[in-house]
Structure formats: structure tokens, C-alpha cells
Amino acid sequence: MDSKSTKVVAAVFVALTIVMAGLFFYEYSAAGRSENSYTNLQSSYSSQQASVVLNSAYSHWDYIAIENLSLISPQYMNNATLHWIGGPLSGTYSGVTNITSTWNKFFGLWSAVWYYTESPPAVSVNGNVATVTSLNQFVLTPIANTNQVQYLNISYTLNYEENSGKWLINYETWHIVGSGYVSAAQPFVLQNYVENLAFTHWNNIAIENNTSVMKQYDSNATLKWIGGPLNGTYSGIAQINATWNKFFTAWSAVWFYAEAPPSVTLKGSVANVSATVQFVVQNSANLSQFKYINVSYDILYYNTGFETASGMPVFQIFKEVFQITGTNALNKV
């Protein structure tokens, strides 16, 4: 092959190389553009679906607020689960029938409901599943007392699945993280409430009703008895129950008097009652004998939750001090 032919072949090879490189670059660029376009489309779809899911969540809370079961029910998948944490409805409910029954009980307690999201809910979408998390406050008026206005703070989680183009609730968590009264008089109301609990406790001791006495104790409660034959510290329900049984066995009748109004202090979830109480008792072994027992009494209550049925917090005795400061026989009662 002469030099002229060689140059022609080389020129053709170079031209083909340039063309192929151009085609490769074009294909690569087109693929890149397609990938970017797909990513953008996917992102746009997720954003759009997140908006749809969020609207569904807001609708769900609206329907709870207006207490409309017929609108709430279609929002669930048939095998959905409602996990309720806190209060008398605490439990896990599976299936639409059980879930709507639970909401029906809730609506039976409140005559009016409003709700607020304390900050914008967080929404995530991954394919055909989505999650909404939010901190909501529900403001409610109990049917039992329409003059009260209360609030429930709820840590809310809604898990959705897309089903035939619709986003339906698969799993719902209603977690009560706070409760109280929407009233400037709340501390006064709670002080009276705790004072009444203390008087109920002493009254149950006076009528020697061990069942009613024990209902007020937390499972980890402590009773510290100072003075007399029952002197000691008793921990837990079993020991406290046995101690009160010994006290009731010793006396056939008991009366009590508060020598002055009890002092009640509130701090967070804790309430403390201090009082000087006099118990007048009749000897079981000799019914003609009476004596008095003066007691410096301290009861530490702890707020263990919220009871929507009564519209009140549940205060239980965590620590109790029964300190005998004086005792003597009485000639007559």
C-alpha cells in the first residue's frame, strides 16, 4: 500500500473514531438526562404523595374532633391496628370493628373535642408505605362535667399503605404524654381533689374497709409506721395489707378527726398531704375500753396517669408515714 493510500485509511479511521466518540457521548448524555429526569419525577411523585398522606392525617384528626365514626372507619385497612397508650382505653386493638368500638368509647366520654398540631407533622414516603408523626393537643369537654375543659397531649404516629390508589391507615399509635385542665384554677382544683383523696383514705381506715384502703396504693408503695406495736417499714402491697389487717384486728371500731385542715402541696406529678389526725379506737378484746391515738400523718401521692371517665388524674399513695405522737385511754367516747 502506498503512502497516499495509508493516509486515506488513517483519515477514515480518525473520522470514524470521532463519530463513535460523539455517538458514545450522546448516548451517555441521553442516559444521564433520562436518569436525572427519572429521579426528578420520582422525587416529585414522593413529594406529591407526602402531601396526599398529610391531608389524610389531617382529615383523620378532623373526623376524631367531630366524633364521626362513619368517616373514620373507611380510613383504615381491614387488618389495621390501633395501639392506645395511657388512660382507661390503654391497649392494642386489631381490625376495624375493634378500632371503631374503641373510638366509640372515647366519644362517649367527651361532649366536644378540638385539636391542634403543636408543630408541622413529619411525613415520609417510601414506595407504597408512608409514616406521619406529630405531637397533637386535643382540648375536650367531659360529658360528666360540661363546665370543665381539659387537654390531652398526644404523641401521634400513623402508618399508611397505598391500596388501589388510596392511602389507608395500617397502624396507628395514640400515646398520651400529658393531660390537665385548661383553667387558671387548676392548682386549686387539684389541691381539693388530693385533700379529698386523703380524707377518703382515713375514712376507709375508720370503717376498716381493707379493700378500699388498698386501692389507693401504688404497687411499689411504702408505709412507715412509727410507734406502737406495729412500728416498722412495710414495702409493697402484701406487707402494707398485712399491717392494716393487724390494726383492724386490734380494734373493733375506729373514728378519726383532723385537728386542722390538712396541708396540701403540689409539685409536678407529686402531691403531699400533711395533717395531724386523731383516731379514737375501741378495743376488740374488751369493748368497754376506748383510747385515742394522735398521729402525725404524711401521704405522698404520685400522679400515675389520667382517667378520662372521671376527667381526673390518678393519684396513688407512693409513701405514707403514720407517726404516733400520743396515745392514752378514754373513759368515754
WOSULLIN-V802396 format. One record per residue. N is the residue number from 1. RES is the residue in one letter. OMEGA is omega in whole degrees, -180 to 180 (NA if undefined). D_LAST is the distance of its C-alpha to the last C-alpha in whole Angstrom. Layout:
{{N RES OMEGA D_LAST} {N RES OMEGA D_LAST}}
//
This chain:
{{1 M -177 141} {2 D -175 142} {3 S 180 140} {4 K 180 140} {5 S 180 139} {6 T -180 136} {7 K 180 135} {8 V 180 135} {9 V -180 132} {10 A -179 130} {11 A 179 130} {12 V 180 129} {13 F 179 126} {14 V -180 125} {15 A 179 125} {16 L 179 123} {17 T 179 120} {18 I 180 120} {19 V -179 119} {20 M 178 117} {21 A 179 115} {22 G 179 114} {23 L 179 113} {24 F 179 111} {25 F -180 109} {26 Y -179 109} {27 E -179 107} {28 Y 179 105} {29 S 179 104} {30 A 178 104} {31 A 178 101} {32 G 179 100} {33 R 179 99} {34 S -180 98} {35 E 178 96} {36 N 180 94} {37 S 179 95} {38 Y 179 92} {39 T 179 90} {40 N 179 90} {41 L 180 89} {42 Q 179 87} {43 S 180 85} {44 S 180 85} {45 Y -179 84} {46 S 179 81} {47 S 179 80} {48 Q -179 81} {49 Q 177 78} {50 A 178 76} {51 S 178 76} {52 V -179 76} {53 V 180 73} {54 L 177 71} {55 N 177 71} {56 S 179 70} {57 A 179 67} {58 Y 177 66} {59 S 180 67} {60 H -180 64} {61 W 175 62} {62 D -178 63} {63 Y 174 62} {64 I -178 59} {65 A -180 58} {66 I 174 59} {67 E -177 57} {68 N -178 61} {69 L -177 61} {70 S 177 64} {71 L -179 66} {72 I -173 64} {73 S -177 65} {74 P -179 68} {75 Q -177 68} {76 Y 165 67} {77 M -177 69} {78 N -178 68} {79 N -178 67} {80 A 179 65} {81 T 173 62} {82 L 179 59} {83 H -176 56} {84 W -177 53} {85 I 178 51} {86 G 178 48} {87 G -176 45} {88 P 180 44} {89 L -178 48} {90 S -180 49} {91 G 179 51} {92 T -174 55} {93 Y -176 57} {94 S 180 60} {95 G -175 63} {96 V -178 63} {97 T 180 61} {98 N -179 58} {99 I -179 58} {100 T 176 58} {101 S 179 55} {102 T 178 53} {103 W 179 55} {104 N 177 54} {105 K 179 50} {106 F -180 50} {107 F 178 52} {108 G -179 49} {109 L -171 47} {110 W -180 48} {111 S 178 50} {112 A -178 52} {113 V 170 54} {114 W 177 56} {115 Y 177 57} {116 Y 170 59} {117 T -175 61} {118 E 174 60} {119 S -179 64} {120 P 178 67} {121 P 176 66} {122 A -177 68} {123 V 174 71} {124 S 179 73} {125 V 178 76} {126 N -178 77} {127 G -178 80} {128 N 175 78} {129 V -179 74} {130 A -180 72} {131 T 174 69} {132 V 175 67} {133 T -176 64} {134 S 171 62} {135 L -176 59} {136 N 172 58} {137 Q 175 55} {138 F 178 54} {139 V -168 52} {140 L 173 50} {141 T -179 48} {142 P 177 45} {143 I -178 45} {144 A -179 41} {145 N -174 41} {146 T 177 45} {147 N 180 43} {148 Q 170 43} {149 V -176 46} {150 Q 177 46} {151 Y 171 49} {152 L 173 50} {153 N -173 52} {154 I 168 54} {155 S -168 57} {156 Y 172 59} {157 T 175 62} {158 L 175 64} {159 N -177 67} {160 Y 168 70} {161 E 177 73} {162 E -177 76} {163 N 180 77} {164 S 177 80} {165 G 179 80} {166 K 176 76} {167 W -178 74} {168 L -179 71} {169 I 177 67} {170 N -178 67} {171 Y -177 64} {172 E 177 61} {173 T 177 58} {174 W -174 56} {175 H 179 53} {176 I -178 50} {177 V 179 50} {178 G 179 48} {179 S 179 46} {180 G -177 44} {181 Y 175 44} {182 V -175 47} {183 S 176 45} {184 A -178 44} {185 A -175 41} {186 Q -180 40} {187 P 179 38} {188 F 179 36} {189 V -178 36} {190 L 178 35} {191 Q 178 32} {192 N -179 30} {193 Y -180 31} {194 V 177 30} {195 E 178 27} {196 N 177 26} {197 L 180 27} {198 A 178 24} {199 F 176 21} {200 T 179 23} {201 H -180 23} {202 W 178 19} {203 N 178 18} {204 N 174 20} {205 I -177 18} {206 A -180 15} {207 I 176 17} {208 E 178 19} {209 N -173 22} {210 N -180 24} {211 T 180 27} {212 S 179 26} {213 V -173 25} {214 M -179 28} {215 K -176 30} {216 Q -175 30} {217 Y 168 31} {218 D -177 35} {219 S -180 37} {220 N -176 37} {221 A 177 34} {222 T 174 32} {223 L 177 29} {224 K -177 28} {225 W -176 25} {226 I 179 25} {227 G 177 23} {228 G -176 22} {229 P -180 23} {230 L -178 24} {231 N 179 26} {232 G 178 29} {233 T -174 31} {234 Y -176 31} {235 S 177 34} {236 G -175 35} {237 I -175 33} {238 A -178 33} {239 Q 179 32} {240 I 178 29} {241 N -180 28} {242 A -179 28} {243 T 178 26} {244 W 177 23} {245 N 178 24} {246 K 179 23} {247 F -178 20} {248 F 178 19} {249 T -178 20} {250 A -174 18} {251 W -179 15} {252 S 179 14} {253 A -178 12} {254 V 171 11} {255 W 177 10} {256 F 178 12} {257 Y 172 13} {258 A -175 16} {259 E 177 17} {260 A 178 20} {261 P 179 23} {262 P 174 24} {263 S -178 28} {264 V 176 30} {265 T -179 34} {266 L 176 36} {267 K -178 40} {268 G -178 42} {269 S -174 40} {270 V 174 37} {271 A -179 34} {272 N 178 31} {273 V 176 28} {274 S -178 26} {275 A 169 22} {276 T -174 19} {277 V 175 17} {278 Q 175 13} {279 F 173 12} {280 V -171 8} {281 V 178 9} {282 Q -175 10} {283 N 180 13} {284 S -177 15} {285 A -179 17} {286 N -172 15} {287 L 178 12} {288 S -178 10} {289 Q 176 10} {290 F 175 7} {291 K 175 9} {292 Y 176 10} {293 I 176 13} {294 N -174 15} {295 V 168 18} {296 S -168 22} {297 Y 173 23} {298 D 177 26} {299 I 176 28} {300 L 178 31} {301 Y 176 33} {302 Y 179 36} {303 N -175 38} {304 T -180 40} {305 G -176 42} {306 F -180 42} {307 E -177 41} {308 T -180 43} {309 A 179 41} {310 S -177 38} {311 G -176 40} {312 M 173 38} {313 P 180 38} {314 V 176 37} {315 F 177 34} {316 Q -179 33} {317 I 178 31} {318 F 178 34} {319 K -178 32} {320 E 178 28} {321 V 178 26} {322 F -175 23} {323 Q 180 23} {324 I -179 20} {325 T 178 20} {326 G 178 17} {327 T 179 15} {328 N 179 13} {329 A 176 10} {330 L 178 7} {331 N 178 7} {332 K 180 4} {333 V NA 0}}
//
